[in-house]
Amino acid sequence: ALSSIKSINTSIKKEDEFRTYSITDTSERVIQHYKDMRTNQTVEFYNRMEKKYSFENGAYRRLMTIEEAFVELENYIDASDPDMDLPNLLHLLQTAEGIRNAGHPDWLQLVGLLHDVGKIMFLWGDGADGQDGYSPKGKQWALGGDTWVVGCRIPNEAVVFPEFNPLNPDMSNPQYNTKYGMYEPNCGLDDLKFAWGHDEYMYRMLVANDCSIPREGLDMVRYHSAYPWHDKGAYRHLMKPDDYERIKWVQLFNKFDLYTKDGNNELRGEKMKEQLWPYYLGLLEKYGLGGKLKW
């Protein structure tokens, strides 16, 4: 049951030391990332990315295994995350192992392993689209970072760096800059378009490959970066009644995602090769994600 699932903090940081954002205390790269993100993430951009990364009618960009995707991600460093200066692969293993060591279901462990793999979009992206690759100096504003709902007013009280909200072109468009914008009241979570990033892409990739991870796990993948929604209480006027149960699972997952970012936690090398990777290969097979997949 959801109520029986516990979180874990494997980092030396205290919980209130995570996710600290301010113009004076945050690194310049993170500030610029969110300025770019707020400037460029619009309804038009979402629609363009949705088309570019479509899986409709059998479309895909490359066939590769999850293991091959990890090789591509080996040197990727997140430009938007002030808590982490370590490869994403290590963070993913930390998250998965934190969930596993706490004794939680194997599908939840697998979500921990896969939740950030959508950053693989950099293979097909470029700087103009905020997806230009390995370097933390690169433009990554459509790969990572806190997401918000495009197509309605950006809530100043719920996003980091709200001073950048006026830079968003949609906030000058009366079709999009109101409380409801282009949405109907209580339309439900699945009708909302969150700023495009690795979350949405990876969710769509998992669905396109017919994986059997339960909906709770797919929600964790799709919405874990939506901090204004699951952490700050925004968008309740757009939620359906059953969305309130769904948000609890995303909140649970984010405790592991956040509090296992430990730069001293060494999970690479022989331990990963001999102990960890065979275990997770088994989970990938179990949930329909073994072998070559559509990306």
C-alpha positions in Angstrom: 0.0 0.0 0.0 1.1 3.5 -0.6 0.9 4.4 3.0 3.5 1.7 3.9 6.2 2.9 1.5 9.0 4.8 3.2 11.6 7.2 1.7 15.3 7.3 2.3 17.9 10.0 2.4 21.4 8.6 1.5 23.0 12.0 1.0 25.0 13.9 3.6 22.8 16.9 2.9 19.9 17.8 5.2 16.5 17.8 3.5 16.1 21.5 3.7 19.4 22.0 1.8 18.1 20.5 -1.4 16.4 22.5 -4.2 17.7 25.9 -3.0 17.1 28.4 -5.8 17.7 32.2 -5.6 19.3 34.7 -7.9 22.0 35.4 -5.3 22.8 31.9 -4.2 22.3 29.8 -7.3 25.0 29.1 -9.9 24.9 31.2 -13.1 24.4 28.1 -15.3 21.2 27.2 -13.4 19.8 30.7 -13.5 20.5 31.0 -17.2 18.9 27.5 -17.7 15.6 28.6 -16.1 15.7 32.0 -17.9 16.0 30.1 -21.2 13.4 27.6 -20.2 10.9 30.2 -19.3 11.6 32.2 -22.5 11.2 29.3 -24.9 8.8 26.7 -23.5 5.5 27.7 -25.1 2.5 25.9 -26.5 4.0 26.2 -30.0 7.2 24.6 -28.9 5.5 21.8 -27.1 3.5 21.0 -30.2 6.6 21.1 -32.4 8.4 18.7 -30.0 5.4 16.4 -29.9 5.5 16.1 -33.6 9.3 15.7 -33.8 9.4 12.9 -31.2 6.2 11.2 -32.3 5.9 7.4 -32.1 2.6 7.4 -34.1 2.2 4.9 -36.9 5.4 3.1 -35.9 7.6 6.1 -36.0 10.9 6.2 -34.1 14.4 7.7 -34.4 16.6 4.8 -33.5 16.5 1.2 -32.3 18.7 0.5 -29.3 18.7 -1.3 -25.9 18.4 0.4 -22.6 22.0 -0.6 -22.0 23.1 1.2 -25.2 21.1 4.3 -24.0 23.1 4.3 -20.8 26.3 4.3 -22.7 25.1 7.4 -24.6 24.2 9.0 -21.3 27.4 8.1 -19.5 28.9 11.6 -19.6 25.7 13.7 -19.5 25.7 16.3 -16.7 22.4 18.1 -15.8 22.7 21.8 -16.4 19.5 22.6 -14.4 20.1 20.7 -11.1 21.9 22.6 -8.3 22.2 19.4 -6.2 24.1 17.2 -8.6 27.4 17.3 -10.5 27.7 13.6 -11.3 26.7 11.6 -14.3 23.0 10.8 -14.7 23.8 7.1 -14.8 25.1 7.2 -11.3 22.1 9.2 -10.1 19.7 6.6 -11.7 21.5 3.7 -10.0 21.4 5.6 -6.7 17.7 6.2 -7.0 16.9 2.6 -8.0 19.1 1.2 -5.3 17.6 3.5 -2.7 14.2 2.2 -3.6 15.4 -1.4 -3.7 17.2 -1.2 -0.4 14.0 0.1 1.2 12.2 -3.0 0.1 9.8 -1.6 -2.4 8.2 -3.3 -5.5 10.5 -4.1 -8.4 8.5 -1.9 -10.8 9.2 1.1 -8.6 12.9 0.2 -8.6 12.8 0.1 -12.4 11.2 3.5 -12.5 14.1 4.7 -10.4 16.5 3.4 -13.0 14.7 4.8 -16.0 13.1 8.1 -14.9 15.8 10.4 -16.4 16.7 8.3 -19.5 14.5 10.6 -21.6 17.4 13.0 -21.7 18.6 10.8 -24.6 16.7 13.3 -26.7 20.0 15.2 -27.0 21.0 12.6 -29.7 18.4 14.2 -32.0 18.3 17.8 -30.6 20.3 20.9 -31.0 21.0 24.2 -29.1 18.1 26.0 -30.8 15.7 23.5 -29.2 17.5 23.4 -25.9 18.7 19.8 -26.4 22.4 20.1 -27.3 24.1 17.4 -25.4 26.7 16.4 -22.9 28.1 19.8 -21.7 26.7 21.6 -18.7 27.6 24.7 -20.6 25.2 23.7 -23.4 21.6 24.7 -23.8 19.5 22.0 -22.1 16.3 23.9 -21.4 14.1 21.2 -23.1 15.9 18.3 -21.5 15.7 18.9 -17.8 14.4 21.4 -15.2 11.2 21.9 -13.3 8.2 21.9 -15.6 5.0 23.8 -15.5 1.7 23.7 -17.5 2.0 25.6 -20.8 -1.2 27.1 -22.2 -2.3 28.8 -19.0 -0.9 31.4 -16.5 2.4 30.4 -15.0 1.9 30.5 -11.2 4.4 33.0 -9.7 4.0 31.4 -6.3 4.8 27.9 -7.5 7.7 28.2 -9.9 11.4 28.9 -9.3 12.6 32.3 -10.6 9.1 33.7 -11.1 10.8 36.9 -12.2 11.4 35.2 -15.6 7.7 34.5 -16.2 7.1 37.7 -18.2 9.7 36.6 -20.7 7.4 33.8 -21.9 5.6 34.8 -25.1 2.4 32.9 -24.1 2.0 35.2 -21.1 1.3 38.1 -23.5 -1.3 36.0 -25.3 -4.9 36.3 -23.9 -5.6 32.8 -25.1 -3.0 31.4 -22.7 -2.3 33.9 -19.9 -5.4 33.4 -17.7 -6.0 31.0 -14.8 -7.5 28.3 -17.1 -6.0 29.4 -20.4 -6.7 26.8 -23.1 -8.0 24.2 -20.6 -11.4 23.4 -19.2 -11.9 23.4 -15.4 -11.0 20.1 -13.8 -10.1 18.7 -17.2 -7.7 16.2 -15.6 -4.0 15.6 -15.4 -3.7 13.8 -18.7 -5.1 16.7 -20.7 -2.4 19.1 -19.5 0.7 19.9 -21.5 3.7 20.4 -19.2 6.8 22.1 -20.5 8.5 19.6 -22.9 11.4 17.7 -21.4 12.8 14.2 -20.7 9.8 13.3 -18.6 7.2 13.6 -21.4 9.5 12.0 -23.9 10.3 9.0 -21.7 6.7 8.4 -20.8 5.8 8.3 -24.5 8.7 6.0 -25.3 7.7 3.5 -22.6 4.1 3.5 -23.8 5.2 3.1 -27.4 7.2 0.1 -26.5 4.2 -1.5 -24.7 6.0 -1.9 -21.4 4.0 -3.3 -18.5 5.0 -0.8 -15.8 1.8 0.1 -13.9 0.2 3.5 -14.3 1.6 4.7 -11.0 5.1 4.1 -12.3 4.4 5.8 -15.7 3.0 8.8 -13.8 6.3 9.0 -11.8 8.2 9.1 -15.1 5.9 11.6 -16.7 5.4 14.1 -13.8 8.4 13.9 -11.5 9.8 17.3 -12.7 6.4 19.0 -12.3 7.3 20.5 -8.9 4.8 23.4 -9.2 2.1 20.6 -9.3 3.3 17.9 -6.9 5.3 20.0 -4.5 3.8 23.6 -4.5 0.1 22.8 -4.9 -0.5 24.5 -8.2 -3.1 23.5 -10.8 -5.7 22.0 -8.4 -8.4 23.8 -10.4 -7.4 21.6 -13.4 -7.3 18.2 -11.6 -9.9 15.5 -11.6 -10.8 13.7 -8.3 -8.7 10.6 -9.1 -5.7 12.8 -9.8 -5.3 13.4 -6.0 -4.4 9.7 -5.6 -2.0 9.8 -8.5 -0.1 12.8 -7.1 0.7 10.8 -3.9 2.7 8.3 -6.0 4.6 11.0 -7.7 5.4 12.7 -4.4 6.6 9.4 -3.0 8.9 8.8 -5.9 10.4 12.3 -5.7 11.6 11.6 -2.2 13.9 9.0 -3.6 14.8 11.0 -6.7 15.8 14.0 -4.6 17.4 12.5 -1.5 19.6 9.9 -3.2 21.8 12.5 -5.0 25.0 11.6 -3.3 28.3 12.3 -5.0 30.2 10.0 -2.6 28.0 7.0 -3.5 30.1 4.9 -5.8 28.1 2.4 -7.8 30.1 2.2 -10.9 32.9 -0.2 -11.9 32.9 -3.8 -10.9 29.9 -3.6 -8.5 27.7 -2.3 -11.3 29.0 -4.8 -13.8 28.9 -7.9 -11.6 26.0 -7.2 -9.2 23.7 -4.5 -10.2 23.3 -4.6 -14.0 22.3 -8.3 -14.2 19.6 -7.6 -11.7 18.2 -4.7 -13.6 18.4 -6.5 -16.9 16.1 -9.0 -15.4 13.6 -6.3 -14.5 13.8 -4.8 -17.9 12.9 -8.2 -19.4 10.1 -8.7 -16.9 8.4 -5.4 -17.8 8.8 -5.7 -21.5 11.8 -3.5 -22.0 14.5 -6.1 -23.0 16.3 -6.0 -26.3 16.1 -3.4 -29.0 13.5 -0.7 -28.3 12.1 2.2 -30.3 13.5 5.6 -29.3 
